[in-house]
């Protein structure tokens, strides 16, 4: 009989591949009617400050 394959088996699928460091930016802005609007964006960790400046300007 064949062995059952575990669905929870931890495999090393990303071996040899460097993972990117990501950050999630959430910007809140207030609308004319008093409600808040939230925008979110995933960016690389090195570009966080640049993206924050551009998100605040928009």
For each residue, the residues with C-beta under 8 A, 3 or more apart:
1:
2:
3:
4:
5: 9
6: 9
7:
8:
9: 5 6
10:
11:
12: 15
13:
14: 17 19
15: 12
16:
17: 14
18:
19: 14
20: 44
21: 44 45 46
22: 42 43 44 45
23: 42 43 44 45 48
24: 40 41 42
25: 40 41 42 43 48 51 52 55
26: 38 39 40
27: 38 39 40 52 55 56
28: 36 37 38
29: 36 37 39
30: 34 35 36 37
31: 34 35 36 37
32:
33:
34: 30 31
35: 30 31
36: 28 29 30 31
37: 28 29 30 31
38: 26 27 28
39: 26 27 29 55
40: 24 25 26 27
41: 24 25 51 55
42: 22 23 24 25
43: 22 23 25 47 48 51
44: 20 21 22 23 47 48
45: 21 22 23 48
46: 21
47: 43 44 50 51
48: 23 25 43 44 45 51 52
49: 52 53
50: 47 53 54
51: 25 41 43 47 48 54 55
52: 25 27 48 49 55 56
53: 49 50 56 57
54: 50 51 57 58
55: 25 27 39 41 51 52 58
56: 27 52 53
57: 53 54
58: 54 55
